Amino acid sequence: MAEKTNEEIAKHWLRALTDVDVFYEFCAPDCKVWHSSDDKWMTVKEAIDAVHSRGGLPPFRNSRYTLTDKGFIMQTSTTLDGTNVHIVQVAVVKDGKVVSAEEYIGPEMDIAV
């Protein structure tokens, strides 16, 4: 089977934002995931189990990706506990699989003076 391109994997990532179990299809078994919300590295399984324990993923909006030399950057937004948040996910791809993903979550706030 042909190795997936970064763009093919990024498109699957968009689909996984509505069905978290899809991440298993294109993440390496030893892929590590980091979340800025808890400053902790975890396995893909731990990350997916955490989503299931919370009752699933929230609906995302304005999801898009930008390809990089080493993978892609995913940007999206959602509402968590009444707060609009913006999410940036930096994925590194090797041999057709995501080998690491860092997720940065920032609440929307007025910082204008």
C-alpha positions as a LaTeX table, in Angstrom:
\begin{tabular}{lrrr}
\hline
Residue & $x$ (\AA) & $y$ (\AA) & $z$ (\AA) \\
\hline
Met1 & 0.00 & 0.00 & 0.00 \\
Ala2 & 1.28 & 3.49 & $-0.88$ \\
Glu3 & 2.36 & 5.78 & 1.91 \\
Lys4 & $-0.11$ & 8.59 & 2.65 \\
Thr5 & 0.97 & 12.14 & 1.84 \\
Asn6 & 0.91 & 14.92 & 4.41 \\
Glu7 & $-2.12$ & 16.40 & 2.65 \\
Glu8 & $-4.03$ & 13.09 & 2.69 \\
Ile9 & $-3.34$ & 12.76 & 6.41 \\
Ala10 & $-4.38$ & 16.38 & 7.05 \\
Lys11 & $-7.69$ & 15.70 & 5.28 \\
His12 & $-8.22$ & 12.62 & 7.46 \\
Trp13 & $-7.44$ & 14.80 & 10.50 \\
Leu14 & $-10.35$ & 17.05 & 9.52 \\
Arg15 & $-12.59$ & 13.99 & 9.51 \\
Ala16 & $-11.22$ & 12.89 & 12.90 \\
Leu17 & $-12.43$ & 16.18 & 14.38 \\
Thr18 & $-15.93$ & 14.70 & 14.10 \\
Asp19 & $-15.00$ & 11.09 & 14.96 \\
Val20 & $-12.04$ & 10.84 & 17.35 \\
Asp21 & $-11.48$ & 7.12 & 16.66 \\
Val22 & $-10.36$ & 8.01 & 13.12 \\
Phe23 & $-7.06$ & 9.19 & 14.67 \\
Tyr24 & $-6.09$ & 5.52 & 15.05 \\
Glu25 & $-6.09$ & 5.16 & 11.25 \\
Phe26 & $-3.24$ & 7.60 & 10.58 \\
Cys27 & $-1.31$ & 7.99 & 13.84 \\
Ala28 & 1.70 & 5.78 & 14.51 \\
Pro29 & 1.16 & 3.38 & 17.44 \\
Asp30 & 3.85 & 5.23 & 19.44 \\
Cys31 & 2.59 & 8.73 & 18.48 \\
Lys32 & 2.81 & 11.18 & 21.37 \\
Val33 & 0.22 & 13.90 & 21.94 \\
Trp34 & 0.73 & 17.08 & 23.98 \\
His35 & $-2.02$ & 19.44 & 25.14 \\
Ser36 & $-1.31$ & 22.98 & 26.33 \\
Ser37 & $-4.35$ & 22.71 & 28.62 \\
Asp38 & $-2.60$ & 20.21 & 30.92 \\
Asp39 & 1.07 & 20.45 & 29.83 \\
Lys40 & 1.36 & 16.71 & 29.54 \\
Trp41 & 2.55 & 14.27 & 26.88 \\
Met42 & 0.36 & 11.19 & 26.40 \\
Thr43 & $-0.22$ & 8.34 & 23.99 \\
Val44 & $-2.84$ & 8.56 & 21.24 \\
Lys45 & $-4.89$ & 5.97 & 23.13 \\
Glu46 & $-4.79$ & 8.04 & 26.33 \\
Ala47 & $-5.84$ & 11.14 & 24.41 \\
Ile48 & $-8.71$ & 9.33 & 22.66 \\
Asp49 & $-9.83$ & 7.68 & 25.91 \\
Ala50 & $-9.90$ & 11.12 & 27.57 \\
Val51 & $-12.17$ & 12.44 & 24.80 \\
His52 & $-14.53$ & 9.48 & 25.22 \\
Ser53 & $-14.62$ & 9.96 & 29.01 \\
Arg54 & $-15.74$ & 13.59 & 28.43 \\
Gly55 & $-18.55$ & 12.42 & 26.16 \\
Gly56 & $-16.89$ & 13.08 & 22.81 \\
Leu57 & $-15.59$ & 16.04 & 20.87 \\
Pro58 & $-17.37$ & 19.38 & 20.73 \\
Pro59 & $-18.46$ & 20.66 & 17.32 \\
Phe60 & $-15.60$ & 22.49 & 15.61 \\
Arg61 & $-15.91$ & 25.37 & 13.16 \\
Asn62 & $-13.67$ & 27.00 & 10.56 \\
Ser63 & $-11.31$ & 24.00 & 10.51 \\
Arg64 & $-8.42$ & 24.22 & 8.06 \\
Tyr65 & $-4.85$ & 23.04 & 7.61 \\
Thr66 & $-1.54$ & 24.33 & 6.30 \\
Leu67 & 1.05 & 21.87 & 5.03 \\
Thr68 & 4.62 & 22.07 & 6.36 \\
Asp69 & 7.83 & 20.28 & 5.39 \\
Lys70 & 7.40 & 17.91 & 8.34 \\
Gly71 & 3.62 & 17.51 & 8.42 \\
Phe72 & 0.87 & 20.09 & 8.84 \\
Ile73 & $-0.71$ & 22.66 & 11.12 \\
Met74 & $-4.43$ & 22.35 & 11.85 \\
Gln75 & $-6.44$ & 25.37 & 13.00 \\
Thr76 & $-9.98$ & 25.24 & 14.32 \\
Ser77 & $-12.34$ & 26.84 & 16.85 \\
Thr78 & $-15.01$ & 25.60 & 19.21 \\
Thr79 & $-16.91$ & 26.61 & 22.33 \\
Leu80 & $-15.96$ & 25.01 & 25.65 \\
Asp81 & $-17.98$ & 25.75 & 28.78 \\
Gly82 & $-19.40$ & 28.88 & 27.14 \\
Thr83 & $-15.98$ & 30.23 & 26.05 \\
Asn84 & $-14.90$ & 30.46 & 22.43 \\
Val85 & $-11.48$ & 28.85 & 22.05 \\
His86 & $-9.06$ & 28.64 & 19.18 \\
Ile87 & $-6.97$ & 25.52 & 18.69 \\
Val88 & $-3.75$ & 25.04 & 16.79 \\
Gln89 & $-2.44$ & 21.51 & 16.32 \\
Val90 & 1.08 & 20.93 & 15.01 \\
Ala91 & 1.45 & 17.44 & 13.55 \\
Val92 & 4.72 & 15.80 & 12.52 \\
Val93 & 4.47 & 13.04 & 9.91 \\
Lys94 & 7.05 & 10.33 & 9.27 \\
Asp95 & 6.68 & 7.38 & 6.90 \\
Gly96 & 3.03 & 8.25 & 6.22 \\
Lys97 & 1.91 & 8.38 & 9.89 \\
Val98 & 1.59 & 11.16 & 12.47 \\
Val99 & 4.37 & 10.59 & 15.01 \\
Ser100 & 3.68 & 13.57 & 17.26 \\
Ala101 & 1.01 & 16.21 & 17.72 \\
Glu102 & 1.08 & 19.32 & 19.88 \\
Glu103 & $-2.22$ & 21.05 & 20.63 \\
Tyr104 & $-2.32$ & 24.68 & 21.73 \\
Ile105 & $-5.64$ & 25.95 & 23.08 \\
Gly106 & $-6.31$ & 29.65 & 23.64 \\
Pro107 & $-9.50$ & 31.30 & 24.89 \\
Glu108 & $-10.89$ & 34.21 & 22.93 \\
Met109 & $-10.39$ & 37.45 & 24.87 \\
Asp110 & $-10.31$ & 41.18 & 24.30 \\
Ile111 & $-6.73$ & 42.29 & 24.78 \\
Ala112 & $-7.21$ & 45.70 & 23.14 \\
Val113 & $-6.39$ & 48.62 & 25.36 \\
\hline
\end{tabular}
